[in-house]
C-alpha cells in the first residue's frame, strides 16, 4: 500500500530534486525500517493469560507496521530507480 501511495511522489521528487536526493531519501527510509526491526520492543500483555499471541495495539505491533510502511515507501524508488541510474 505504501508502495502505491509513494510511487508517483517518488518519481516527481526524482525529477524535481535529482536522482541523488531520491536515492538518499529512499536509503534513509530503508535504514529506518531495518532499525525499527532491530529494536527489542516489548510484546505487550498478549491478551488473556499473558501467553504472548497477538501483539495488536502494542508498541511492537506499531513499530512493525511503521517498518512495513517505510519499507514499501523506499521500494517505490528502488523498484525503478536502478534502471534510471544505470541509464544515466
N, C-alpha and C positions, 0 to 999 in steps of 0.2 A: 504494500500500500504506500509506504514512504517512497519507494522507487517511482511509482506512478505520479505521485504528487510532486516529487523533486526533479523529474526528468526535464520538463520544459524550463524551469528556472535555472537548472544546471547548464543547459545549452545556452541560455541567454546570458548567464554570468560569464561563460567562457568567451562569448563574443564581446561582451562589454568590458570585462576586467582582464581578459587574457587567459591563455591556457595555463600559465604557471599558477595564477591565483586560484583557478578552478581545481587544479590538481592538488595544491596545498590544502585547500579547504576540505576537499574530499578525504585527503590523507589524515587530516586532523579529526574529522568525524569518525573515520575508521579506527584511529588510535583511541579515541574516547570510547568507542563501542567495545574495543578489546579491554580497555582499562576497567570499564564497568563490570565486565565478566570476571575479572581477576580479583575484585574486592570480595572478601568473605562476608557477605551480607547475612544478617540473622534471618532465619526462616519464618519467624513469627510463631504464633502458638500452634498452628497446624490444625486447628479445629477441635472438635470434641475428642478428649482422650490425650491430646497433645502428641500424637504419634507421627507428626510430620504431615504428609499428604499435601494438600493443595495450599500453596502459599499466596493465594489471591488476596490482594489488599496489603500484603506485607511489603516491607521496604525492598526485599529481594525481588519480589514479583514486579514492582515498579521499575527497579533498575534493569531487570531483564527486558521488559517491554521498551524502555528507553534505548537499551543497547540494540534491540531489533530495529527500532526506527532509525538510529544513527547508521547502522549497517546498510539498511535499504537506501538511505539518503546518499551515502557515499558511493553505493553501487550505481546510482544514476549517472554519475560522471565516469566512473571506472568502466562501465559497460561499453561505452563508445569512445571514451577519451583516448584509449590506447591506439585505436586506428587513426584518430585525428592527429595525435602526437607523432605517430610513425610517418604520417604523410608530410608533416612539417619538417 
